[in-house]
Amino acid sequence: MFSKFLGLEPKRRNAILNAALREFASKGFDDASTNVIAKEAGISKPLMFHYINNKKDFFLFLYDYCLDILNREYFDQIDVREKDIFERLRQTCLLKIQVMQKYPWIFDFIKIAVLTDSDVIKDELKKRRKMVETSSFERFYGDIDTSYFRSELDIEKAKQLIFWAVSGYAGQIVDKLRSSDISELNFEKIRTEFDGYLNELRKTYYK
């Protein structure tokens, strides 16, 4: 159904993809405008519908397409053999930033898709929701080695505090990705700064 869209040269395809992700993530399915998507993508609305069929099919296609991207470029790249919570967090956050350099709204789109109650698409999405973990925290941080932690700590609360702290930092980077020219971001600088914060957290929570 979307062979024409997939056959587009990457620059145009990603322009449509990112415009759609942003519009759907910002407004949800019902309120999202295909006029806005076409305008932001730099193409006419009739031409866009030549590639995407209709709004509902495009949304469902985007959901499947984004899950495929995340599986290849995010989930499958995480080394679950690494049991240190800080190293695991380092992996997941840096991978997330790398994915968002290409698709700034992909994670927000998936969240909107999972939570939507739109009558138009909710039944179709129910069939797909089993593919998405309901708790990323448990998926990625439930099996970490707790022997590194200081003995007087409540381990579960400590893990959650660490997660919140790192998520806060990652959120700042995400905001930068969306508000500036991605090409201007220095990924090596971000990684070095991130490692510095992780080292400070290690001093607080580890023996």
N, C-alpha and C positions, 0 to 999 in steps of 0.2 A: 504493500500500500504506500509506503514512504520511500520507494526506490528512487524517485526523482529527487527527493530531499537529500537522501544519502549520497546520491550521485553528484551533488553540487561540489564545486571546488571548496576546500576547507574554510577559506576566509569568509565566503558568503554563508556557508552552512553554519559556522560558529556565530556569525553576526545575528542570524535568525534565532539560533538556539539561545544565545545569551539574552537577546531582547525578550524572548518568550519566557525564559526562566525568571527574569527580573519582574516582568509584568504579572505573571501568575503568582510568584512568591510575595509580591507586594500587595496584591489585591484579591487573591484567591481566584478560583475558577469562574464563579458567576460574574464577578465584577471586572475581570480582566478584559481588556479591549484588544481585539485583533487589529484595529486601526493603529493603536499605539505600537503594537509589536511590529507591524509593517513599517511604520514611520521610523522607529528606533533602529530597525534592521537596514534601513535605507533602500527599501524596495516598495513597489506598489502593492496594494492589497490584493488585486486580482492575480498578480504574479505570485504572491505568497501562497494564495489558495491553490495555485497550480501545483505547488510543492507539498502542501500539508493537508489537503482534503477538506477538513472542517475543524472547528475549535475543539470539540470533544475528542475526536480521534487524535488530534495533535497533542492534547494534554496527556492522554494515555500513552501515546508513543513516547513523549518526553519522559514520562515516569519510567518506562522500561529502558529507554536509552540512557537515562541518567544512572539508573541502578547498574547497568552494564559498565558504564564509565567508572562508577565508584567501586565496583567489584574488582575491576582490572587495575585501577590506578590508586586505590586506597585500601580497601579491605585485604586484598590478596598480597599487598606489599608489606603488611604488618607482620613482623616476626614474633609470633605468639610464644616462641621458645624463650624469649627474653622475659624474665620474671621480675625484674627490678621495676617498680612502679614509675620511677623517674625516666628510665630509659624507654619504657613503653609509652609514657606520655610524650616523650621527645619524638618518638617515631610517629605517633598518631597526629600530633599537632603540626609537625613539619610536613607530613604528607598532605594534611588538609590544606595547608597554605599553598603547597605546590599545585594541588588540584584547583584551588580557587584562583590561582593565577590565570588559569585557562577559562574557568567557569565560575565567576564570582558569586553567582546566586544558586548554585546547584544544591547546597545543603539546605538552604531555606526553602527551595522548591519542594524537595523531598518531604520536609517537615510539614509544609502546607498540604501536600498531597495525602500524607498519612492522616492528618487531622481533619480534613475537609468533610463537611456534611452536605455538600451539594447533591441535590436529588438527581442531577444529570449524570454524575459520574461515580457516586458513592458505591453503588453495587459492583461496578466493574473494578473499582479500587480495592474492595474487600477481597477479591480473588488474588490480588497482588500483594496485600499487606503482609502476608506470612513471609515474604521474602526479606522484609526489613525487621531487624531486631528492635523490640520495643525498648530495650535498655542497653544503650551503648556502653554505659558504665559497667554493667555486669559482664558484657561481652568482652571488653578489653581489659578490665581491671579486677575482675573477680578471682583470678587465679594467680595473683602476684605473690612473691615470696615475702612474707611478713617478718622473717627473722632479722631483717636489717633494722627494724623499727626499735626505738627506745622502749624498754619494757614497761614503763609507767604509763604509756599512752593507751587510749582507747583506739585500737587499730582501725576499726571501721570509720570512726569519726575523723581520724587522722587522714585516712585515704580520701574521704569526701572533702576535707578542707584542702588537701593538695590538689584534688581535681578542680575545685572551685577557683583556686588561685591561678592555676595554669590556664583554665578556661577564660578567666578574666584577661590574662595577657593575650591569649590567642584572639579574643574578641577585639582587642585594640588593633591587632594586625589585620584582622578581617575588615574593620572599618577603614583602615588605610588602603586596603586592596580596592575597596569600592569607591573611595573618594579621590583617588589619585591615579596617575598614569602607572599601570602595572610595570611597565618597562623601566620606570625610575626606581622601583624598589630594589634594594640591595639584599638579596636572599642570604648571602654569606654574613652580612652584618646582623640580620635578624637571627640567624642561627647562633652566632656568637653571643648576642645579647640574651637569647633564650637560655643557652647553656649556663650563663652567669646566674640567672634567676633560679634555675634548677639546682645549682650548686649551693645557693643560699638556703633553699628549702631542705636539701639533704642535711645541712648542718643543724636544722631545727628538729627534724623528725627522725634522723638515723642515729645510731649509737656512735 
